[in-house]
Amino acid sequence: MKLFVGLGNPGAKYARNRHNIGFMAVDAIARDHGFGPWRSKFQGEISEGMLGREKVLLLKPMTFMNRSGQSVGEAMRFFKLGSTDVTVFHDELDLAPGKVRAKAGGGHAGHNGLRSIHDHIGAAYDRVRLGIGHPGRKELVSPYVLGDFAKADADWLDDVLQGVADGAVHLAAGDAAKFMNAVALRTAPPRSSTTAPKSETKTSPTPKAETPTPDDRTAMQKLLDKFR
């Protein structure tokens, strides 16, 4: 069994925040793969289903971001899972909007949700980093992540969420490369390889050599014609 955790803050007030892209990601997986209805458990909301041959529990902690680890730890202990069975979907300031990266283990880079998970289950869990970009200055980070996505973000955000849902089966199977490929097919589809037809060059026909007219004059006629 795998535990997929989306990070965010509960309530309609935060639903479209950049900080809630993790919630959006697991919602997309649940929708596209026919998961069961969301229900309250483990200080969060859970939905169960199958991704390929793997049973997966989706979890959205309702503890607010800074205490996400409480919910994750409780679910892990109940199902007797190890930290390597956990994948966390979260917003990433250090990636440009629309960029996605899968990562195994590592630090929390100051992300409060990850920091809390580190405190409760350690660092050896997988993450899917969902780029939202950086506002440019440290003092702008809090209002930026707690602000809603702009209308201009709608297209790339939809592509990212659909790509995550497309690749979820591979992620559950432990194949991060195939997962990333599925995401890329949505966020950076290959360009058409059709070749434009070559222009036709018209060539002038080679003129035929003129056949000389036979000269059947006598020698005397030729001499006379020469002096005319």
DOVEX-697637 format. One record per atom (N, C-alpha, C): residue in one letter; atom name; x, y, z. Coordinates in nm, 3 decimals, padded with zeros to 5 digits. Example, Ala and Ser with C-alpha at 12.3 -4.5 7.8 and 13.67 -1.06 7.14 Angstrom:
BEGIN
REC/r/a/X/Y/Z
REC/A/N/01.319/-00.569/00.780
REC/A/CA/01.230/-00.450/00.780
REC/A/C/01.320/-00.330/00.780
REC/S/N/01.285/-00.225/00.708
REC/S/CA/01.367/-00.106/00.714
REC/S/C/01.290/00.003/00.787
//
This chain:
BEGIN
REC/r/a/X/Y/Z
REC/M/N/00.084/-00.121/00.000
REC/M/CA/00.000/00.000/00.000
REC/M/C/00.088/00.125/00.000
REC/K/N/00.041/00.228/-00.073
REC/K/CA/00.111/00.356/-00.079
REC/K/C/00.024/00.465/-00.017
REC/L/N/00.092/00.563/00.041
REC/L/CA/00.023/00.678/00.098
REC/L/C/00.065/00.803/00.020
REC/F/N/-00.030/00.863/-00.051
REC/F/CA/-00.006/00.987/-00.126
REC/F/C/-00.066/01.102/-00.045
REC/V/N/00.017/01.196/-00.007
REC/V/CA/-00.025/01.308/00.078
REC/V/C/-00.020/01.439/00.000
REC/G/N/-00.131/01.508/-00.004
REC/G/CA/-00.133/01.642/-00.062
REC/G/C/-00.132/01.745/00.050
REC/L/N/-00.046/01.846/00.039
REC/L/CA/-00.037/01.947/00.144
REC/L/C/-00.117/02.072/00.109
REC/G/N/-00.177/02.130/00.212
REC/G/CA/-00.254/02.252/00.194
REC/G/C/-00.317/02.293/00.326
REC/N/N/-00.404/02.391/00.320
REC/N/CA/-00.478/02.436/00.437
REC/N/C/-00.627/02.411/00.414
REC/P/N/-00.699/02.371/00.519
REC/P/CA/-00.841/02.339/00.502
REC/P/C/-00.929/02.463/00.494
REC/G/N/-01.044/02.447/00.428
REC/G/CA/-01.141/02.555/00.423
REC/G/C/-01.146/02.628/00.290
REC/A/N/-01.264/02.681/00.258
REC/A/CA/-01.286/02.749/00.131
REC/A/C/-01.196/02.871/00.114
REC/K/N/-01.160/02.934/00.224
REC/K/CA/-01.076/03.053/00.220
REC/K/C/-00.942/03.027/00.152
REC/Y/N/-00.891/02.905/00.170
REC/Y/CA/-00.758/02.872/00.118
REC/Y/C/-00.762/02.785/-00.008
REC/A/N/-00.879/02.749/-00.054
REC/A/CA/-00.893/02.645/-00.158
REC/A/C/-00.812/02.672/-00.284
REC/R/N/-00.804/02.799/-00.328
REC/R/CA/-00.733/02.830/-00.453
REC/R/C/-00.596/02.892/-00.428
REC/N/N/-00.548/02.885/-00.304
REC/N/CA/-00.415/02.938/-00.272
REC/N/C/-00.305/02.859/-00.343
REC/R/N/-00.194/02.925/-00.373
REC/R/CA/-00.077/02.857/-00.428
REC/R/C/-00.027/02.749/-00.331
REC/H/N/-00.040/02.776/-00.203
REC/H/CA/00.004/02.682/-00.099
REC/H/C/-00.076/02.552/-00.103
REC/N/N/-00.191/02.553/-00.168
REC/N/CA/-00.281/02.438/-00.170
REC/N/C/-00.271/02.353/-00.295
REC/I/N/-00.167/02.372/-00.374
REC/I/CA/-00.154/02.294/-00.497
REC/I/C/-00.139/02.144/-00.468
REC/G/N/-00.089/02.110/-00.349
REC/G/CA/-00.080/01.968/-00.311
REC/G/C/-00.218/01.906/-00.296
REC/F/N/-00.312/01.979/-00.232
REC/F/CA/-00.451/01.933/-00.224
REC/F/C/-00.508/01.913/-00.364
REC/M/N/-00.482/02.010/-00.451
REC/M/CA/-00.535/02.004/-00.587
REC/M/C/-00.484/01.881/-00.662
REC/A/N/-00.357/01.847/-00.637
REC/A/CA/-00.297/01.732/-00.706
REC/A/C/-00.364/01.601/-00.667
REC/V/N/-00.385/01.579/-00.537
REC/V/CA/-00.447/01.452/-00.497
REC/V/C/-00.596/01.451/-00.534
REC/D/N/-00.659/01.567/-00.538
REC/D/CA/-00.797/01.575/-00.587
REC/D/C/-00.805/01.529/-00.733
REC/A/N/-00.707/01.572/-00.814
REC/A/CA/-00.705/01.534/-00.955
REC/A/C/-00.685/01.383/-00.970
REC/I/N/-00.598/01.325/-00.889
REC/I/CA/-00.576/01.180/-00.893
REC/I/C/-00.705/01.106/-00.856
REC/A/N/-00.770/01.150/-00.748
REC/A/CA/-00.894/01.085/-00.704
REC/A/C/-01.000/01.091/-00.813
REC/R/N/-01.012/01.206/-00.876
REC/R/CA/-01.115/01.225/-00.980
REC/R/C/-01.088/01.138/-01.103
REC/D/N/-00.965/01.137/-01.150
REC/D/CA/-00.934/01.069/-01.276
REC/D/C/-00.922/00.918/-01.262
REC/H/N/-00.903/00.869/-01.140
REC/H/CA/-00.883/00.724/-01.123
REC/H/C/-00.995/00.658/-01.042
REC/G/N/-01.106/00.725/-01.029
REC/G/CA/-01.224/00.663/-00.968
REC/G/C/-01.207/00.624/-00.823
REC/F/N/-01.139/00.706/-00.744
REC/F/CA/-01.123/00.677/-00.602
REC/F/C/-01.257/00.694/-00.529
REC/G/N/-01.263/00.637/-00.410
REC/G/CA/-01.383/00.647/-00.329
REC/G/C/-01.405/00.788/-00.276
REC/P/N/-01.521/00.813/-00.216
REC/P/CA/-01.550/00.947/-00.163
REC/P/C/-01.456/00.984/-00.049
REC/W/N/-01.432/01.112/-00.035
REC/W/CA/-01.348/01.161/00.074
REC/W/C/-01.422/01.146/00.206
REC/R/N/-01.350/01.101/00.310
REC/R/CA/-01.409/01.089/00.442
REC/R/C/-01.307/01.130/00.547
REC/S/N/-01.355/01.165/00.663
REC/S/CA/-01.267/01.216/00.769
REC/S/C/-01.201/01.104/00.848
REC/K/N/-01.069/01.110/00.857
REC/K/CA/-00.993/01.013/00.937
REC/K/C/-00.849/01.061/00.948
REC/F/N/-00.779/01.022/01.052
REC/F/CA/-00.638/01.055/01.073
REC/F/C/-00.615/01.208/01.074
REC/Q/N/-00.707/01.282/01.133
REC/Q/CA/-00.696/01.428/01.137
REC/Q/C/-00.690/01.488/00.996
REC/G/N/-00.754/01.421/00.905
REC/G/CA/-00.753/01.467/00.767
REC/G/C/-00.869/01.410/00.690
REC/E/N/-00.862/01.423/00.558
REC/E/CA/-00.959/01.362/00.468
REC/E/C/-00.886/01.258/00.386
REC/I/N/-00.948/01.140/00.373
REC/I/CA/-00.885/01.031/00.300
REC/I/C/-00.978/00.980/00.190
REC/S/N/-00.915/00.924/00.088
REC/S/CA/-00.987/00.858/-00.021
REC/S/C/-00.904/00.739/-00.064
REC/E/N/-00.969/00.625/-00.083
REC/E/CA/-00.897/00.502/-00.117
REC/E/C/-00.928/00.457/-00.259
REC/G/N/-00.829/00.396/-00.321
REC/G/CA/-00.849/00.346/-00.457
REC/G/C/-00.729/00.266/-00.503
REC/M/N/-00.729/00.234/-00.632
REC/M/CA/-00.621/00.157/-00.693
REC/M/C/-00.554/00.237/-00.803
REC/L/N/-00.423/00.230/-00.807
REC/L/CA/-00.345/00.285/-00.918
REC/L/C/-00.267/00.169/-00.976
REC/G/N/-00.315/00.119/-01.090
REC/G/CA/-00.257/-00.003/-01.144
REC/G/C/-00.288/-00.118/-01.049
REC/R/N/-00.183/-00.186/-01.006
REC/R/CA/-00.200/-00.298/-00.912
REC/R/C/-00.179/-00.257/-00.767
REC/E/N/-00.153/-00.129/-00.746
REC/E/CA/-00.118/-00.081/-00.613
REC/E/C/-00.236/-00.013/-00.544
REC/K/N/-00.265/-00.057/-00.421
REC/K/CA/-00.366/00.011/-00.342
REC/K/C/-00.304/00.140/-00.288
REC/V/N/-00.380/00.248/-00.299
REC/V/CA/-00.327/00.379/-00.260
REC/V/C/-00.428/00.451/-00.171
REC/L/N/-00.378/00.511/-00.065
REC/L/CA/-00.458/00.597/00.021
REC/L/C/-00.416/00.741/-00.004
REC/L/N/-00.512/00.824/-00.045
REC/L/CA/-00.487/00.967/-00.061
REC/L/C/-00.523/01.036/00.069
REC/L/N/-00.438/01.129/00.113
REC/L/CA/-00.460/01.197/00.240
REC/L/C/-00.439/01.348/00.224
REC/K/N/-00.537/01.424/00.273
REC/K/CA/-00.524/01.570/00.282
REC/K/C/-00.533/01.606/00.431
REC/P/N/-00.420/01.635/00.495
REC/P/CA/-00.423/01.672/00.637
REC/P/C/-00.509/01.796/00.660
REC/M/N/-00.595/01.791/00.760
REC/M/CA/-00.680/01.904/00.795
REC/M/C/-00.629/01.976/00.920
REC/T/N/-00.503/01.959/00.949
REC/T/CA/-00.442/02.016/01.069
REC/T/C/-00.382/02.154/01.045
REC/F/N/-00.397/02.207/00.925
REC/F/CA/-00.325/02.324/00.875
REC/F/C/-00.181/02.284/00.846
REC/M/N/-00.123/02.357/00.753
REC/M/CA/00.006/02.320/00.695
REC/M/C/00.113/02.291/00.801
REC/N/N/00.124/02.377/00.899
REC/N/CA/00.234/02.368/00.995
REC/N/C/00.232/02.242/01.081
REC/R/N/00.119/02.171/01.082
REC/R/CA/00.110/02.049/01.163
REC/R/C/00.073/01.928/01.077
REC/S/N/00.107/01.931/00.951
REC/S/CA/00.072/01.823/00.859
REC/S/C/00.126/01.688/00.904
REC/G/N/00.242/01.688/00.967
REC/G/CA/00.306/01.563/01.009
REC/G/C/00.224/01.482/01.106
REC/Q/N/00.140/01.548/01.186
REC/Q/CA/00.056/01.475/01.281
REC/Q/C/-00.037/01.380/01.208
REC/S/N/-00.101/01.429/01.104
REC/S/CA/-00.194/01.348/01.025
REC/S/C/-00.122/01.237/00.950
REC/V/N/-00.009/01.272/00.889
REC/V/CA/00.068/01.173/00.811
REC/V/C/00.118/01.062/00.902
REC/G/N/00.173/01.098/01.019
REC/G/CA/00.224/00.998/01.112
REC/G/C/00.115/00.904/01.161
REC/E/N/-00.002/00.958/01.187
REC/E/CA/-00.114/00.875/01.236
REC/E/C/-00.156/00.774/01.130
REC/A/N/-00.167/00.817/01.005
REC/A/CA/-00.206/00.725/00.897
REC/A/C/-00.100/00.618/00.876
REC/M/N/00.027/00.656/00.882
REC/M/CA/00.136/00.560/00.865
REC/M/C/00.133/00.452/00.972
REC/R/N/00.115/00.494/01.095
REC/R/CA/00.114/00.396/01.205
REC/R/C/-00.005/00.302/01.194
REC/F/N/-00.119/00.352/01.154
REC/F/CA/-00.239/00.269/01.143
REC/F/C/-00.220/00.158/01.039
REC/F/N/-00.162/00.193/00.926
REC/F/CA/-00.144/00.096/00.817
REC/F/C/-00.008/00.027/00.821
REC/K/N/00.071/00.058/00.924
REC/K/CA/00.204/-00.004/00.941
REC/K/C/00.291/00.018/00.816
REC/L/N/00.295/00.141/00.771
REC/L/CA/00.374/00.176/00.654
REC/L/C/00.508/00.233/00.695
REC/G/N/00.604/00.222/00.606
REC/G/CA/00.734/00.286/00.626
REC/G/C/00.735/00.421/00.557
REC/S/N/00.830/00.504/00.590
REC/S/CA/00.835/00.638/00.531
REC/S/C/00.857/00.633/00.380
REC/T/N/00.921/00.526/00.331
REC/T/CA/00.942/00.515/00.186
REC/T/C/00.815/00.478/00.111
REC/D/N/00.709/00.448/00.183
REC/D/CA/00.578/00.422/00.120
REC/D/C/00.499/00.551/00.101
REC/V/N/00.556/00.662/00.147
REC/V/CA/00.486/00.791/00.147
REC/V/C/00.539/00.881/00.037
REC/T/N/00.447/00.943/-00.038
REC/T/CA/00.482/01.046/-00.135
REC/T/C/00.402/01.171/-00.103
REC/V/N/00.472/01.283/-00.089
REC/V/CA/00.409/01.410/-00.052
REC/V/C/00.409/01.504/-00.172
REC/F/N/00.293/01.560/-00.204
REC/F/CA/00.277/01.657/-00.313
REC/F/C/00.270/01.797/-00.249
REC/H/N/00.361/01.886/-00.289
REC/H/CA/00.365/02.017/-00.222
REC/H/C/00.409/02.128/-00.317
REC/D/N/00.377/02.250/-00.280
REC/D/CA/00.419/02.367/-00.356
REC/D/C/00.568/02.389/-00.340
REC/E/N/00.631/02.441/-00.445
REC/E/CA/00.776/02.461/-00.444
REC/E/C/00.811/02.599/-00.500
REC/L/N/00.860/02.686/-00.412
REC/L/CA/00.898/02.821/-00.452
REC/L/C/01.019/02.823/-00.545
REC/D/N/01.106/02.726/-00.531
REC/D/CA/01.231/02.726/-00.607
REC/D/C/01.219/02.667/-00.747
REC/L/N/01.097/02.636/-00.788
REC/L/CA/01.073/02.591/-00.925
REC/L/C/00.979/02.690/-00.993
REC/A/N/01.004/02.714/-01.120
REC/A/CA/00.918/02.805/-01.196
REC/A/C/00.777/02.749/-01.206
REC/P/N/00.678/02.836/-01.219
REC/P/CA/00.540/02.789/-01.234
REC/P/C/00.527/02.689/-01.350
REC/G/N/00.462/02.577/-01.323
REC/G/CA/00.443/02.476/-01.425
REC/G/C/00.550/02.368/-01.428
REC/K/N/00.659/02.387/-01.354
REC/K/CA/00.764/02.286/-01.348
REC/K/C/00.732/02.185/-01.237
REC/V/N/00.765/02.059/-01.261
REC/V/CA/00.740/01.951/-01.165
REC/V/C/00.866/01.868/-01.152
REC/R/N/00.899/01.829/-01.029
REC/R/CA/01.013/01.742/-01.007
REC/R/C/00.977/01.636/-00.902
REC/A/N/01.017/01.513/-00.928
REC/A/CA/01.001/01.405/-00.830
REC/A/C/01.133/01.388/-00.758
REC/K/N/01.127/01.367/-00.628
REC/K/CA/01.249/01.361/-00.548
REC/K/C/01.233/01.259/-00.436
REC/A/N/01.338/01.185/-00.407
REC/A/CA/01.338/01.089/-00.296
REC/A/C/01.423/01.145/-00.183
REC/G/N/01.361/01.164/-00.066
REC/G/CA/01.434/01.213/00.050
REC/G/C/01.480/01.356/00.034
REC/G/N/01.565/01.400/00.129
REC/G/CA/01.619/01.535/00.123
REC/G/C/01.570/01.622/00.236
REC/G/N/01.607/01.750/00.231
REC/G/CA/01.569/01.844/00.336
REC/G/C/01.431/01.903/00.313
REC/H/N/01.388/01.989/00.407
REC/H/CA/01.256/02.050/00.392
REC/H/C/01.263/02.190/00.333
REC/A/N/01.386/02.246/00.319
REC/A/CA/01.407/02.377/00.255
REC/A/C/01.319/02.487/00.313
REC/G/N/01.286/02.477/00.441
REC/G/CA/01.206/02.580/00.505
REC/G/C/01.057/02.570/00.484
REC/H/N/01.012/02.468/00.411
REC/H/CA/00.868/02.449/00.389
REC/H/C/00.806/02.397/00.518
REC/N/N/00.711/02.469/00.574
REC/N/CA/00.657/02.433/00.705
REC/N/C/00.584/02.299/00.707
REC/G/N/00.518/02.266/00.597
REC/G/CA/00.451/02.136/00.591
REC/G/C/00.551/02.022/00.591
REC/L/N/00.656/02.035/00.513
REC/L/CA/00.761/01.933/00.509
REC/L/C/00.836/01.926/00.642
REC/R/N/00.859/02.041/00.701
REC/R/CA/00.928/02.045/00.830
REC/R/C/00.851/01.962/00.934
REC/S/N/00.719/01.977/00.935
REC/S/CA/00.636/01.902/01.029
REC/S/C/00.641/01.752/01.000
REC/I/N/00.639/01.717/00.872
REC/I/CA/00.646/01.574/00.835
REC/I/C/00.782/01.517/00.874
REC/H/N/00.888/01.592/00.852
REC/H/CA/01.021/01.550/00.898
REC/H/C/01.019/01.517/01.047
REC/D/N/00.956/01.605/01.124
REC/D/CA/00.953/01.587/01.269
REC/D/C/00.880/01.459/01.311
REC/H/N/00.784/01.417/01.232
REC/H/CA/00.700/01.303/01.271
REC/H/C/00.742/01.170/01.208
REC/I/N/00.797/01.172/01.086
REC/I/CA/00.829/01.043/01.020
REC/I/C/00.973/01.038/00.967
REC/G/N/01.049/01.146/00.984
REC/G/CA/01.185/01.148/00.930
REC/G/C/01.187/01.204/00.789
REC/A/N/01.303/01.198/00.726
REC/A/CA/01.322/01.261/00.594
REC/A/C/01.314/01.165/00.476
REC/A/N/01.306/01.034/00.503
REC/A/CA/01.317/00.935/00.395
REC/A/C/01.182/00.906/00.329
REC/Y/N/01.116/01.010/00.283
REC/Y/CA/00.992/00.991/00.207
REC/Y/C/01.008/01.060/00.072
REC/D/N/00.924/01.023/-00.023
REC/D/CA/00.931/01.081/-00.157
REC/D/C/00.847/01.208/-00.164
REC/R/N/00.886/01.295/-00.257
REC/R/CA/00.807/01.417/-00.275
REC/R/C/00.787/01.443/-00.424
REC/V/N/00.679/01.510/-00.455
REC/V/CA/00.656/01.566/-00.588
REC/V/C/00.647/01.716/-00.568
REC/R/N/00.748/01.785/-00.620
REC/R/CA/00.761/01.930/-00.603
REC/R/C/00.689/02.000/-00.718
REC/L/N/00.590/02.079/-00.684
REC/L/CA/00.505/02.145/-00.783
REC/L/C/00.539/02.293/-00.785
REC/G/N/00.607/02.337/-00.890
REC/G/CA/00.657/02.473/-00.896
REC/G/C/00.549/02.580/-00.899
REC/I/N/00.564/02.682/-00.816
REC/I/CA/00.473/02.797/-00.817
REC/I/C/00.550/02.927/-00.839
REC/G/N/00.684/02.920/-00.847
REC/G/CA/00.765/03.039/-00.864
REC/G/C/00.785/03.114/-00.733
REC/H/N/00.873/03.211/-00.737
REC/H/CA/00.908/03.290/-00.618
REC/H/C/00.872/03.436/-00.642
REC/P/N/00.817/03.505/-00.541
REC/P/CA/00.778/03.645/-00.561
REC/P/C/00.895/03.740/-00.574
REC/G/N/01.016/03.694/-00.541
REC/G/CA/01.135/03.777/-00.559
REC/G/C/01.201/03.823/-00.432
REC/R/N/01.122/03.850/-00.329
REC/R/CA/01.178/03.894/-00.202
REC/R/C/01.120/03.811/-00.088
REC/K/N/01.203/03.784/00.012
REC/K/CA/01.164/03.697/00.123
REC/K/C/01.039/03.746/00.195
REC/E/N/01.028/03.877/00.213
REC/E/CA/00.913/03.929/00.288
REC/E/C/00.781/03.915/00.212
REC/L/N/00.790/03.884/00.084
REC/L/CA/00.669/03.867/00.003
REC/L/C/00.621/03.722/-00.003
REC/V/N/00.701/03.630/00.050
REC/V/CA/00.670/03.488/00.036
REC/V/C/00.536/03.450/00.100
REC/S/N/00.513/03.491/00.224
REC/S/CA/00.391/03.452/00.294
REC/S/C/00.264/03.498/00.222
REC/P/N/00.252/03.628/00.187
REC/P/CA/00.131/03.668/00.114
REC/P/C/00.121/03.604/-00.024
REC/Y/N/00.236/03.571/-00.082
REC/Y/CA/00.236/03.509/-00.215
REC/Y/C/00.180/03.367/-00.210
REC/V/N/00.231/03.284/-00.120
REC/V/CA/00.185/03.145/-00.116
REC/V/C/00.042/03.136/-00.064
REC/L/N/00.001/03.233/00.018
REC/L/CA/-00.136/03.233/00.069
REC/L/C/-00.231/03.314/-00.020
REC/G/N/-00.181/03.355/-00.135
REC/G/CA/-00.265/03.422/-00.234
REC/G/C/-00.316/03.321/-00.335
REC/D/N/-00.427/03.354/-00.399
REC/D/CA/-00.485/03.264/-00.499
REC/D/C/-00.405/03.267/-00.629
REC/F/N/-00.412/03.156/-00.702
REC/F/CA/-00.357/03.154/-00.836
REC/F/C/-00.430/03.259/-00.921
REC/A/N/-00.356/03.326/-01.008
REC/A/CA/-00.415/03.425/-01.097
REC/A/C/-00.487/03.355/-01.212
REC/K/N/-00.577/03.428/-01.277
REC/K/CA/-00.647/03.371/-01.393
REC/K/C/-00.548/03.331/-01.501
REC/A/N/-00.440/03.405/-01.512
REC/A/CA/-00.340/03.375/-01.614
REC/A/C/-00.268/03.243/-01.588
REC/D/N/-00.278/03.191/-01.467
REC/D/CA/-00.213/03.064/-01.431
REC/D/C/-00.298/02.942/-01.469
REC/A/N/-00.422/02.966/-01.508
REC/A/CA/-00.517/02.855/-01.524
REC/A/C/-00.468/02.747/-01.621
REC/D/N/-00.413/02.786/-01.734
REC/D/CA/-00.374/02.688/-01.836
REC/D/C/-00.262/02.597/-01.788
REC/W/N/-00.152/02.659/-01.739
REC/W/CA/-00.041/02.574/-01.696
REC/W/C/-00.078/02.493/-01.573
REC/L/N/-00.160/02.549/-01.484
REC/L/CA/-00.201/02.476/-01.364
REC/L/C/-00.284/02.353/-01.401
REC/D/N/-00.376/02.369/-01.493
REC/D/CA/-00.456/02.254/-01.539
REC/D/C/-00.367/02.147/-01.602
REC/D/N/-00.268/02.190/-01.680
REC/D/CA/-00.177/02.094/-01.743
REC/D/C/-00.097/02.017/-01.639
REC/V/N/-00.048/02.087/-01.537
REC/V/CA/00.029/02.022/-01.431
REC/V/C/-00.057/01.919/-01.357
REC/L/N/-00.175/01.958/-01.317
REC/L/CA/-00.261/01.868/-01.240
REC/L/C/-00.303/01.747/-01.324
REC/Q/N/-00.330/01.771/-01.452
REC/Q/CA/-00.367/01.659/-01.539
REC/Q/C/-00.248/01.566/-01.561
REC/G/N/-00.129/01.625/-01.574
REC/G/CA/-00.009/01.544/-01.591
REC/G/C/00.020/01.458/-01.470
REC/V/N/00.000/01.515/-01.351
REC/V/CA/00.019/01.439/-01.227
REC/V/C/-00.078/01.323/-01.221
REC/A/N/-00.204/01.348/-01.258
REC/A/CA/-00.304/01.241/-01.258
REC/A/C/-00.269/01.135/-01.362
REC/D/N/-00.223/01.178/-01.480
REC/D/CA/-00.185/01.083/-01.585
REC/D/C/-00.073/00.991/-01.540
REC/G/N/00.023/01.047/-01.466
REC/G/CA/00.141/00.969/-01.428
REC/G/C/00.131/00.899/-01.295
REC/A/N/00.018/00.913/-01.227
REC/A/CA/00.005/00.860/-01.090
REC/A/C/00.027/00.709/-01.081
REC/V/N/-00.016/00.635/-01.183
REC/V/CA/00.003/00.490/-01.182
REC/V/C/00.152/00.456/-01.178
REC/H/N/00.231/00.528/-01.256
REC/H/CA/00.376/00.503/-01.258
REC/H/C/00.439/00.541/-01.124
REC/L/N/00.391/00.647/-01.065
REC/L/CA/00.445/00.690/-00.937
REC/L/C/00.417/00.585/-00.829
REC/A/N/00.297/00.530/-00.830
REC/A/CA/00.262/00.426/-00.734
REC/A/C/00.347/00.300/-00.753
REC/A/N/00.387/00.276/-00.878
REC/A/CA/00.471/00.160/-00.909
REC/A/C/00.618/00.185/-00.881
REC/G/N/00.652/00.306/-00.839
REC/G/CA/00.791/00.338/-00.807
REC/G/C/00.875/00.381/-00.925
REC/D/N/00.810/00.414/-01.039
REC/D/CA/00.884/00.454/-01.159
REC/D/C/00.872/00.605/-01.178
REC/A/N/00.962/00.678/-01.113
REC/A/CA/00.958/00.825/-01.118
REC/A/C/00.984/00.877/-01.259
REC/A/N/01.067/00.808/-01.336
REC/A/CA/01.099/00.853/-01.472
REC/A/C/00.975/00.851/-01.561
REC/K/N/00.898/00.745/-01.555
REC/K/CA/00.775/00.737/-01.637
REC/K/C/00.672/00.838/-01.588
REC/F/N/00.669/00.861/-01.457
REC/F/CA/00.579/00.963/-01.404
REC/F/C/00.614/01.099/-01.463
REC/M/N/00.743/01.133/-01.460
REC/M/CA/00.786/01.262/-01.512
REC/M/C/00.759/01.274/-01.662
REC/N/N/00.771/01.164/-01.733
REC/N/CA/00.743/01.166/-01.876
REC/N/C/00.595/01.196/-01.901
REC/A/N/00.507/01.135/-01.821
REC/A/CA/00.363/01.161/-01.834
REC/A/C/00.332/01.308/-01.806
REC/V/N/00.397/01.366/-01.708
REC/V/CA/00.377/01.508/-01.677
REC/V/C/00.425/01.594/-01.793
REC/A/N/00.542/01.559/-01.847
REC/A/CA/00.599/01.637/-01.957
REC/A/C/00.511/01.635/-02.081
REC/L/N/00.443/01.525/-02.106
REC/L/CA/00.355/01.516/-02.222
REC/L/C/00.239/01.615/-02.212
REC/R/N/00.206/01.654/-02.089
REC/R/CA/00.101/01.756/-02.070
REC/R/C/00.157/01.897/-02.066
REC/T/N/00.270/01.913/-01.997
REC/T/CA/00.324/02.048/-01.975
REC/T/C/00.417/02.095/-02.086
REC/A/N/00.478/02.001/-02.158
REC/A/CA/00.570/02.037/-02.267
REC/A/C/00.556/01.935/-02.378
REC/P/N/00.440/01.930/-02.444
REC/P/CA/00.419/01.829/-02.548
REC/P/C/00.517/01.847/-02.663
REC/P/N/00.557/01.737/-02.725
REC/P/CA/00.652/01.747/-02.836
REC/P/C/00.593/01.823/-02.953
REC/R/N/00.675/01.897/-03.021
REC/R/CA/00.629/01.971/-03.138
REC/R/C/00.606/01.878/-03.255
REC/S/N/00.519/01.921/-03.347
REC/S/CA/00.491/01.841/-03.466
REC/S/C/00.618/01.830/-03.549
REC/S/N/00.641/01.711/-03.604
REC/S/CA/00.762/01.688/-03.682
REC/S/C/00.734/01.687/-03.831
REC/T/N/00.618/01.738/-03.872
REC/T/CA/00.585/01.739/-04.015
REC/T/C/00.681/01.830/-04.089
REC/T/N/00.723/01.786/-04.207
REC/T/CA/00.817/01.862/-04.287
REC/T/C/00.745/01.935/-04.399
REC/A/N/00.772/02.061/-04.414
REC/A/CA/00.709/02.139/-04.520
REC/A/C/00.755/02.087/-04.654
REC/P/N/00.663/02.078/-04.753
REC/P/CA/00.702/02.027/-04.885
REC/P/C/00.805/02.117/-04.951
REC/K/N/00.897/02.057/-05.016
REC/K/CA/01.001/02.133/-05.084
REC/K/C/00.940/02.210/-05.201
REC/S/N/00.987/02.332/-05.221
REC/S/CA/00.935/02.412/-05.332
REC/S/C/00.987/02.354/-05.463
REC/E/N/00.898/02.357/-05.561
REC/E/CA/00.936/02.301/-05.690
REC/E/C/01.010/02.407/-05.771
REC/T/N/01.124/02.371/-05.826
REC/T/CA/01.203/02.463/-05.907
REC/T/C/01.182/02.430/-06.053
REC/K/N/01.130/02.527/-06.123
REC/K/CA/01.105/02.504/-06.265
REC/K/C/01.234/02.528/-06.343
REC/T/N/01.267/02.433/-06.427
REC/T/CA/01.389/02.447/-06.509
REC/T/C/01.350/02.461/-06.655
REC/S/N/01.420/02.549/-06.721
REC/S/CA/01.391/02.569/-06.864
REC/S/C/01.444/02.450/-06.943
REC/P/N/01.367/02.405/-07.042
REC/P/CA/01.413/02.290/-07.121
REC/P/C/01.539/02.327/-07.199
REC/T/N/01.629/02.230/-07.208
REC/T/CA/01.753/02.251/-07.282
REC/T/C/01.721/02.263/-07.430
REC/P/N/01.764/02.374/-07.491
REC/P/CA/01.731/02.391/-07.634
REC/P/C/01.800/02.284/-07.718
REC/K/N/01.725/02.237/-07.815
REC/K/CA/01.780/02.133/-07.903
REC/K/C/01.880/02.195/-07.999
REC/A/N/01.989/02.123/-08.026
REC/A/CA/02.089/02.172/-08.123
REC/A/C/02.030/02.171/-08.263
REC/E/N/02.056/02.282/-08.338
REC/E/CA/02.002/02.292/-08.471
REC/E/C/02.083/02.204/-08.568
REC/T/N/02.012/02.130/-08.648
REC/T/CA/02.078/02.043/-08.747
REC/T/C/02.111/02.127/-08.870
REC/P/N/02.239/02.135/-08.909
REC/P/CA/02.275/02.219/-09.026
REC/P/C/02.208/02.170/-09.154
REC/T/N/02.165/02.268/-09.235
REC/T/CA/02.101/02.234/-09.363
REC/T/C/02.209/02.190/-09.462
REC/P/N/02.191/02.076/-09.527
REC/P/CA/02.293/02.029/-09.621
REC/P/C/02.313/02.127/-09.739
REC/D/N/02.440/02.153/-09.777
REC/D/CA/02.473/02.245/-09.888
REC/D/C/02.502/02.161/-10.013
REC/D/N/02.404/02.163/-10.107
REC/D/CA/02.420/02.079/-10.226
REC/D/C/02.461/02.159/-10.351
REC/R/N/02.518/02.283/-10.326
REC/R/CA/02.562/02.361/-10.442
REC/R/C/02.690/02.301/-10.503
REC/T/N/02.709/02.328/-10.630
REC/T/CA/02.832/02.283/-10.696
REC/T/C/02.944/02.378/-10.660
REC/A/N/03.065/02.339/-10.688
REC/A/CA/03.180/02.422/-10.657
REC/A/C/03.175/02.554/-10.733
REC/M/N/03.131/02.550/-10.860
REC/M/CA/03.120/02.671/-10.940
REC/M/C/03.018/02.767/-10.880
REC/Q/N/02.900/02.711/-10.829
REC/Q/CA/02.796/02.796/-10.772
REC/Q/C/02.846/02.863/-10.643
REC/K/N/02.919/02.787/-10.566
REC/K/CA/02.974/02.843/-10.443
REC/K/C/03.069/02.958/-10.469
REC/L/N/03.152/02.943/-10.579
REC/L/CA/03.247/03.047/-10.611
REC/L/C/03.177/03.170/-10.661
REC/L/N/03.073/03.151/-10.743
REC/L/CA/02.997/03.263/-10.793
REC/L/C/02.921/03.336/-10.679
REC/D/N/02.865/03.257/-10.586
REC/D/CA/02.790/03.319/-10.475
REC/D/C/02.882/03.401/-10.385
REC/K/N/03.009/03.362/-10.380
REC/K/CA/03.104/03.430/-10.293
REC/K/C/03.129/03.573/-10.340
REC/F/N/03.121/03.595/-10.475
REC/F/CA/03.150/03.728/-10.530
REC/F/C/03.027/03.809/-10.561
REC/R/N/02.910/03.759/-10.524
REC/R/CA/02.789/03.836/-10.547
REC/R/C/02.772/03.946/-10.443
//
